[in-house]
Amino acid sequence: MPTSTRTPLPYLLDSAEPGATDALFSAPFGLFARQKIRAMIGRKLIRPETPLDPSQLQPASLDLRISKEAYRVRASFLPGRGRSVRERLKSLNAEPVSLAGKGAVLEKGIVYIARLMERLELRPNLSGAANPKSSTGRLDIFTRLIADGAEAFDDVPLDYNGELWLEISPRSFSVRVKAGSKLSQVRFRSRHPQQRDKHTFTLDDSEIRKRHLGCSLVDGPLDLREGVVLRVDLGGLGETIVGYRAIKNSDVIDVNRVRGYAVEDFWEPIHARDDRRLILDPDQFYILASREKVQIPSDLAAEMAPIDPAIGEFRVHYAGFFDPGFGQGRDGRPSARAVLEVRSRDVPFLLEDGQPVGRLVYEKLAGAPDELYGAGPASSYQHQGLKLSKHFRT
């Protein structure tokens, strides 16, 4: 690797390491585990503006950092085929916002576009997919990754070479961010030419049933509908609080300040009712939890997906990626509930205890990761119950 005045990550592969290319690009196909993402950095397929911090490497994803370059825009957009994000920003007369130093406050209800520190130079068999980080979703910060020439959000096409940008729109709270803040994560997928649709990578229900027999994926009955169905808990499961409702007109939250805020200043607790119901207000944001406890095996990752648009006008999957090892209990049983970031779309909507709200879709990794979720200090939500983001004191 070229010499630098900065200290590089100690575990990067040297670009001339024998066999590195074969190990990285050969079958099996699937999501890249941490060590393969590490190899991508060494091969310069991921080109960070400043050296990456080891904490950015998750078991099957890479946390992305905002750069100091950002813009306030009047509308969300996609660049479209053959157009760059910079061209679109120029045509929209975007207003620059500097995130250098202490950063800036991003106001709720406003759309911002920030360049990310990580640039990609992928290969013809490599693509990427992004999600908001768990903490981002729990703060009701709506984020979507944008690539040059993109016709879809959160998608990095095969053989992509270029900058990455992040659309950021705080919904419930204004937030302070700065260069280096991590709001989004990207996964990388190796595929053969016939694998074009993402559904060709996911486990079907018969495969999920077999996996559940060998290692329980949920702690209750297995309900399958192109993935494992999850149901909302409004009964409390022995607790009096079943969720939280965001308080409007709260103070600014610094996304880099961990355990720095009192819950009561930002959230109204929702107590279990005798009728086990909750009416969702379309102007409000809620944190709820699944009735089921889940765990993700070491060779799989999972994503929260809508169960069916016809079941109701609400969404629960702002930040829906589950790393391998999430929820693995010491006794081999599922130990973590899925936290649901819930917003009703257009009209008030009645939720009842046990109502299906989403499904976990599973995908195989191209090799098990060298560290599972829960093993490092960045695993803030292992064994969680109903839990707010890491910014709030328990």
N, C-alpha and C positions, 0 to 999 in steps of 0.2 A: 504494500500500500504506500502511497506517497507520504513523504515526511510531512509533519505538521507541528505547529507550536502547541496544539491541543493534545490532550491524552486521548487516544482512541479507545473504543470499547475493548477490553482485554481479550474477549473471546471471538473476535471477528475472524472469519476465514481469510487467509491471504489469497489474492486473486490468482496466484500461480500454484495453489495447493493441488497436488496430483489427485485426480479423480473428483475434484470438487464439482465440476460441471456435470459429470455423469450422475453423481449422487443427488444433485439438486433437481435435474430435469427428467430423470427416468421415472418409470412407473414404480410404485402404485400412484394412481391419480387421486386427487381429493384435496381437502384443506391442508395447508401447511401448518405444521406444528412449530413451536418456538425456535427450535434449532435450525429449521429450514429458513425461517425468516431471518435469523441471524446470518445464515449463509448468503442470503440475498443481499444483505448489507455489505458483506465482505466482497461479493462479486459486483458491487456497485449498481445493482438493479434498484436499490433504494439509495437515494442520494440526499442525505440530510444537509440542511444549510449550516447547522452546527452539530457536533457529535451527539449521537443519541445517548440518552441515559438508560442504564440497564432496566430501570423500572418500566420503560415503555414496552418492553417485550412481555406480553402475556402468553399463556399456554398455547393459544392458537390465533393470536391477533397482535397487531402493533398499534399502540396509542399514537395518535397524531398530534403535533403541536402547532398552535397558531403562531404565525410570524408577526412582526410589528406592523405589517402592511394590511390595512383593512379599509372598507368603504361602507358608507351608509347609502342604501339604494331605496328607491320608491316602490320597487316590486321585485318579487322573486323571478328568476329566469333560468332557462337552460340555454347554453350557447348555440346548440344545433350543429349539425354536421358541417365540418370545414370552418367553423368559427371558434375563436378562442374566448376564454372568459374575459381577458383584458379588452378585447374588441367590444364585447357587450358592455362592460363597465364604462368604456369611453362613450359609447353611443347613448348611455343612460345618464351621462353627466354625473356619475357617482361622486359623492362627497368623501374625500379622504378622512380617515380616522386613524390616528397614530396609537399603536398599542405598545410603544417603547416605554421603558422605565416602569412606572407604576401602572401603566396601562390606561384603560378608559372604561367608563360606564356605558354599557349597551342597554338602551332603554327598552322596556317591555312594549311590545306592539310594533316595533321597528325592525326592518330587515337589514342585516349587515352581511357583507361578503368579506371573508378574511383569507389571505393566502396562507397555505400551510408550509411549514419548514421542510417537509419531506417531498422530494420530487421522485418520480418513478421512471424507470427505463425497463419495462417488462419484456418478456420474450413471447413468441407466437403461441405458446401453450400456457401462458400465465395470465390470469385476470384477477381483479380485486373487487371486493364488496365491502361497504362501510355501514356502520351503525353508530348512533350516539352511545357514549359510555353510560353505564348505569347511573352514575351520579348526575350526568347531564339530563337524562330523562326524568329523574326524580325531582329536579329543580324546574321542570316544565320549560326547558330550553329546547326549542325545536331546531335541530341541525340536520343538514343534508350535504353530503360531499358532491362537488361538481368537478368534472374533468373537462379539459378542452375538447370541443367537438361532441360533447355528451348530448344524448337525446333522452337520458334517464338519469335521475338522481341516484347517488350512492353506488354507482356502477363504474368500475374501471375496466375498459375493454381489453381484450387480448392484444398484446404487443404495444401497449400504450407507452408513449414517451412524452412526458411533459409535466407541467406544474399541477398541483392539486389545490382546490379552493374549498372553503366551507361556508355554506349559508348558515347564519345564526340568527334566530329570532326568539328572544325571551318572551314568554307568554304570561306568566304570573308574577315574576319578580324581575326588576332591573338587576343586572349583574355586572360586576367588575371583572374584566379579563385583561391579560397582558401577554406579551410575546412569551411563548413557552407553555401557556395554559393548554390543557388537554381536554377536549370536549368530545372527540370522535375516535373511533378505532377502525382499522381496516384489516380484512382477512384476505389471504391469497389462496387461489385455487389453481391447481395443475390439472389440465384436462387433455384428452385426446380429441382429434378433429370432429368426431361424431357427437361429442358432448357440448351442445350449444345451449340447451335449456337448463336452467338451474335445477329443475325437477329431476333431471337424470342423475343427480348426485344424492338425492335424499333417500332415506330408508322407507320402504313401503310398510303398510300395516302388518303384514305377515312377518317381516324382518324385525319390526319393533316388538311384536309379541314374543318372538324367540329370544330377543335380548332381555326382555323383562323376566322371562322364566329363569334365565341364568343369573341376572342381577336386577333387582327391583328398580325400575325407573321412577315409580311413584309409590307412596305408602298405602294407597288404597286400591280399589278395583281399577283395572286398566280399561279406559274408555278410548277407543280409537276412531279417528275420523281424518284420515290422511295425516296422522300425527297423534300425539297424546293430548286428549281434551283436558283442559284445566277449568275449574269452576271457582267462582268467587266465594270467599268466606265472609258472610255478614252475621254469623252466629256468635263469633268471638272465640270459639274453641277454648273456652275456659278463661278468656280475657274479656274485659269490659269494653276496650277500644278496638274497633274493627277497621278504622281507617282515619285519614286526615284530609281536611279540606283547606286549600290554600287561602290565606287571608289577603284580601286585596289591599293595595296601598301600603304594603310593608316596606321596610328599609331595603337598601341595596345589599346584595350578597356577593362577596368576593369568592369566586370559584376556587381560588387557591388556599382559602382559609378553612382548615379542617377542624371540626368540632368547635367552631367559634361562635355559634349562634344558639340562642335559646329557642326551643321548639315553639313556645307559646307566643313568640313575637311574629311567627310566620304561618303557623298552622292551627287550625281549629280541630280538636279531636272529634271523631264520630263514634258515638257509643252504640253498642248493640241494642237493638229494639226487640220488643217481644215478638213483633211480626216479622223480624229478620228481613227488612226491606230498606232500600235507600233510593230516593229519587235524585237522579243526576240532573243538575242545573247546567244548561249549555254554556253559561258564563263562568263556570267553575272548573277547577282542576282538583283531582282526587288521587290519593295514594291508598290503594287497597292491597289485598293479598289473596293468593290462591288458597283454597281449602286443602289441596294436596301438598305434601312435601315431595320434592323431586331430587334426583341426583343424575349427574351426567357421567357416563363411563369414560375411562381414560383414553379410549380410541375414537370417541365421538364428540361432536359439538352440537349445539341445538340453537334454534331460533324461535322466538315467539311470533306466531303468525295469526292473522284473523281467522276465526273459526268459520264464519260464513257472513257475508255482508247482509244477508237477509234476517239475521237474528236481532238486529237493532242498530241504531245510529250512534255508536260509541266506539272508541278505540282504546286499546289497552297495551299497545306495543311500541311506545316511543323508543325504548332502548331494549331490544329484544334478543341480545346474543348471550349465550351461556357457554362458558369455556369448559373444556374437559376437566373433570374433578369437582366442578361446582356441586355442592350439596352432598358430597360423599361423607357419610357418618363414620365414626370410629368403629361402629358395629357392622358396617357394610350396608346399613339401611339409609334411605333418603333422609336428609336432615335439614333441608332449606325449602322454604316456601317461595314461590315466585311472586315478587312484588309487582303490582300492576299500576301503571301510570294511566289514569283513566280520564277521558274527557268526552262528554256527550257532544255530538256534532251540531245539531240544529234545534232540537226540541227537547224538553224535559223527558227523561227516560227512567222507567222503574226497573231497578235491579232487585232480584230476590236471592236469598242465600242458596248457594248450590247451582246457580245459573251458569251455563257454559259461557266463557268469555274469551277463550283463546285456545291455541293448540301449540304444542312443542313439536317442531319438525327437526328431525335428526339427520346428521350428515357425517360420513366417515372422514377421518383424517388420513393423510398420506403418511402414516407413521405416528406412533404415540409421542406426545411431548416429553421433554426431559424434565419438566416440572409441571405439576398439576395446580389448578386453582386451589387456593387455600394454603399453599406451601410458602408463599412469600408475603411480605408486609403489605403489598398492594391489593391483597384479597380482602376488601373491606366488607364483603357481604356473605362470606361463608357461614353456613348454619343459620342464616337469617330467618326471622319471623317477619311480622309486619315491621318494616324499618324505613325510616326516612334516609335521605342522603347523608354521607359522611360529614357534611358541613354542620350538622346539628348535634348539640350535646345530648347524651342520653340521660 
